[in-house]
Amino acid sequence: MSSSFFRKAPKFWERRGPTSLLLWPLSWLYGLVLRMRKLIQDTGLVKSTPVPVPIIIVGNIRVGGTGKTPIVIALADRLLQLGWQPGIISRGYGSSLQNTPLLVTNNSDPALVGDEPVLIAKRTHDQFPIWVFPKRQQSIRALLKHSPHVNVIISDDGLQHSGLARWPAREGGRDIEFVVRDGRGEGNRFLLPAGPLRESATRERDATLFTEKVTTTDSATHLHDEYFLGRRGFSLFSHLGDAYQLINPSNHRSLVQIADSFLPNKITAVAAIGNPQRFFDDLLKQGIAAKTIPLPDHASYTPEFFEKIHAQCILITEKDAVKCSDIKDERVWVVPMTFSLPDSLVEWLQSILQRPDPYRYNL
């Protein structure tokens, strides 16, 4: 069941009620399909070719963005500092129209390869090879053929991609699965379509990356962390940098300067990401109480859209900015967000990646 079916999360996903209970039989059928697929994988009836380099999968079990892309960027930068040569693969939202893997650069068309891969390329200044294609094994082959020096691959999403063969670190290998979890948690904990989960919250993983605390306050709150007992987890902290003008990126303003320069009712924040409220809340923490316009994830922009906004300052995310190359509105400012990785996460990651290749001894 494709996550693109729900571009904007319905409210009934957050707590159980009449609508979610009505849809629960469909969720049960969806769960049955997942269990059957896992059974086939476990029996070895379908074999996949292992990848010759370690894979780090940064994904989520909840539909919609949870902050994966900034984490991919942070991981790639840190691994490079440690002496590794990372490469990156992604499905690329909207890239299903292509017939072969594509190399992404900061000049690539987001409509063809997806907005998130272009964002990674721009933020990292084309420092890492980035390939997109729905079939990730083909992307990996293309990446390694083009860049044979790459010795670790980061997959932006892919936890549910059955064709991505890997040897989980928990079994002694070198591959790592991260589940990224934001403040929305798992909502009502139902599978699609009754809830927001693409697979069960109890799925195995090597570690959970928390990007913010869960804010749920309903009667089931005391249950939402039960499955994390005994599991490895790391808390990541986000940071909003100075804003830069869309039409003139060399023109920077701190968020404090923006808050001091405009009245709150003259500032509008726009976000077409998986969790727009996260962006708005982060701005509020920086003293910017703007009017907000949340849009469905991956929504596109036109000059007419911004012309209709009555504001002196419009704040958008970097993910939105890659789709605004035709926008010449001087009021639009881009707010970058970065994640800092705790040393404990980096040390554990390094210890896993340095393990011997498990396939070398199974030939």
Secondary structure, 3 states (H helix, E strand, C coil): CCHHHCCCCCHHHCCCCHHHHHHHHHHHHHHHHHHHHHHHHHHCCCCCCCCCCCEEEEECCECCCCCHHHHHHHHHHHHHHCCCCEEEEECCCCHHHCCCCEECCCCCCHHHHCHHHHHHHHHCCCCCCEEECCCHHHHHHHHHHHCCCCCEEEEECCCCCCCCCCCEHHHCCCEEEEEEECCCCCCCCCECCCCCECCCCCCCCCEEEECCCCCCCCCCHHHCCHHHCCCCEEECEEEECCEEECCEEEEEECHHHHHHHCCHHHEEEEECCCCHHHHHHHHHHCCCCCEEEECCCCCCCCHHHHHCCCCCEEEEEHHHHCCCCCCCCCCEEEECEEEECCHHHHHHHHHHHCCCCHHHHCC
